[in-house]
């Protein structure tokens, strides 16, 4: 495999002048995905992932987020990683990169439509930068720790694919569902959540609602209390009497069978 082109000034362009994100990521010889997949050890994977992130986030105000992301990558990919876990983490990193690619493609298409609607007038990069900041702000609101959009993608993907120890299975499944629902509110996440039930997001009257069905009753209080504290929650079409854990617990104790959460995050 040839070395990838990490110089953003030399990246391939589409006919409209945008970066050709599909080619940049997926070219089998020089693509960023091939560069990540070519790593055969934790150190190489970590270095390659950080280099790719640094090449993708080059704006003046991206520095702090790049530092945070690089630190998170170092935690996710330690040198002493168990041998059997490495391919799992490597696949998670690749998935994270493809999520970033898909987001960049959507932004480029939206920018092209905006230009066409305005008769081809270029309004500069400021409008696109502001929309990116809005996305980052929303994801920082939904996820703890003030993590940037790219970091959330990576941390979510890695979290969902790491084979956690059996003794922590219950807590990790509950946390996994929360992560997936928070991620679904931003337009991501799989169609099936960690408990095997359906997961979707829907927009109504300007609000984004996340619906998770088939959740076991054992997860009702833990997951429900967290969701209620960060948005409007319904459990099996019923609303808790308040946003506190006791209110959620009372409702969970009164519903039977599998749980369906419907959650509208605050601060949309």
N, C-alpha and C positions, 0 to 999 in steps of 0.2 A: 504494500500500500504506500502511495505517495504521501508526503506530509500535507496536512490540510492548510488551506489559506486562512490564517487567522487575522489577516490585515483587512479590516472592514472597507477600506478604500478600494480594494481590488476584488470585492465580491461580485459574483455574476448578477446581472440585471435583467429584468423583464423588459418587454417592449414599451411599457409605460414609465420606465426609469426606476421602479422600485427594486429592492434586492430580490433576487430569485431565491426565496427561502427554501423551496423544495429542493432545488439543485444544491444549494449551499449545505443543507443537512444530509441529503440522501445520495449524493454522488458516491458510487461504490469505491472510487479511488481517493478522492480528495475531500469527501464530505465529513461534516462534523460527527455524524453518527458512526461512520466507519472508524474515525479516530478514537471515539469512546470504545467501540466494540473491539478495537485492536489491542486494548490494554489486557495484559495477562496476569497482572498482580495488583494488589491493593495500592501500592505506591504509584504505579503507572496510571491506574484508573483515577486516582485522586488528582494527580498532576494534570492529566488530560482534561478532566472535568473542570478544574479551576481555570485552565487556559481558555477553554471554550467559553465559560461564563465571562471571563475578563474581556474576551473579544466581542461578546454580544451586548454587554452593558458598558458603554464607553462614554455616555454623556457625563457632563461635569458633575451633576448631582447624583450619579450612580455609585460613587466611590464607597460610601458607607454601606450600601446594600451589597456591593461586591465583597466587601470585607466580611460582612455577616454571613453571606452565602459560602464564602471560602472556609470560614470557620466551621460552619455546619457540615460541609462536605468532609472536612477533616475528622469530625466526630463520627460521621456515617461510614467512613472508609478508613478505619485505623489499620496500621501495619499488621497488628496481631489478630486480624479478623480470621475466624475459623474458616478452614479451606472450603467446607461445604456451603458456607454462606456467601462466598465471593460471587458466584454466578448469579445468585438471587439479587444481590445489591447491584451488580453490573447491569442486569436487566431493568432494575428500577431506575437507574441513572439514564439509561437509553430511553425509557418511557418518559421520564421527566423532560429530556431534550426534545422529544417529539411533541410534547405538550407546548413547550416554548415555541417550537416551529409552527404549530397550528395556530397559536395566538398571533404570531407575527404575520402569517398569511392572511388571517382575518382582518388585521389592522391595515395591511396593504390594500386589500380589496375594498375596504371601507373608504380608504383615502382616495382610491381611483374613482369610486362612485361619487364622492364629494367633489372631486375636480370636474368630473363630467357634468354634474348638476350645476356647477358654477361656470360652465362654459370653458373649462380648461384652465381657469385661473389658479395658479399656485398660491396658497395662503401661507406657505412656509411650514416649517416643522413644528411651530409652536402649538398648533391645534392638536397635532398627533401626540406631542409630549404631554399636554394637559390630560388627554384621555387616558394615556398610560398611567399618569399619576393618580387619576381617579380610580382606575382599576386597582392599583397598589393600595390606595387608601381603603377601599372596600375590603380587600383581603386582609389588610392589617386589622380592620375592625372585627372581622369574623374569626381570626385566628389569634391566639395569644402570642405575645412576644414581639410584636411589631416587625414581623418578617415580611420581606418584599415578595411580590408575586412569584418570581422565579424560585425563591427559596421555599415557598409554600408548595409549589409543584413538586420540587425534589423531595422535600421532607414527607409530603403526603405519599408520594409513590414509594419511597423507601419504607415508610412506616407500614404500608399495607402489604408489602411483599416480604418483610423480614420474618423468618420463622421464630416467633417469640417463645420463650420457655413455657412449658405446660402450666407451671404453678401460677403464671401471670395471665393465663388465657382469658379468664372472665373479664378482668379489668381492661386488658388490651382490646378485647372485642368491643366493649362499651366505648372506649376511647376511639377505636377505629371507626365506629359508626358516627361518632361526633365529627371526626375529621372528614369523613366522606360527605356528611350532610353540609358541613361548612364549605367544603370544596364544591359541592353541587350548586350551592348558592351563587358561585362565581362562574358557573357554566361548565364545570368539569365533573369528575367522578364517574364511576362505572354505572351500568344500569342495574346491577345487583350489589347490595351492600354486604358487609362482612358476615351477617347472619343468614344470607341467602335469599332475602326478600327483595322485592322491587324497590328501586330508588329513582326518583325523577324530580326535576324542577319544573315549575310552571309559572307563567307571568299572568297576573290578573289585576286590573285596575292600577297598573304601574308598580305593583309589588311582586317580588319573586318569592314564591312559596316552595319549600322542599318537602316532599312526601316520601316517607320510608314506611313500607308495609312489611308485615311478617316478622316483626321484632318480638322476641320472647319476652314474656312478662317479667322475667328476672332482671331484664335490663331497663325496665320502665322507669324506675325511680332515678337511677344514676344518670341515664341519658336525658330523661325528661327534665330533671332539675337543671341540668346544664343548658338545655335548649330554652327553658322558660326564663332563665336569667339573662338571655341575650336576644329575646324576640318574643313574638306572639305564638303561643303553642296550643295545639289541639291534640288530644289523645283519644283515639276512636271517636272522633267528631265531637268530643266534649272538651270544654275549656276549664283548666284548673281555676279554683277560686282566687288564686293569687299567683305571683311569680316566685314564691318561696319554695324551698324543698318540701316543707310539711304539706303545703297545698298540693303539690304534685304527688306526693306520697299518698295522700288521702284519695286522690282520683285513681291512681294506679291500683290501689287496694280494692277499688270498687268496679274495675273493669275485668273482664274475663278473656281467656284465650290469647291469641296473638295481638300485638299492639300495632296500630298505625299512627305514626307521628305526622302532623302537618305543622310546619314551622315557617314563620315569616320573620327573617332577621331584622333587628333594629338597624337604624342608620343607613337605609338604602339610598 
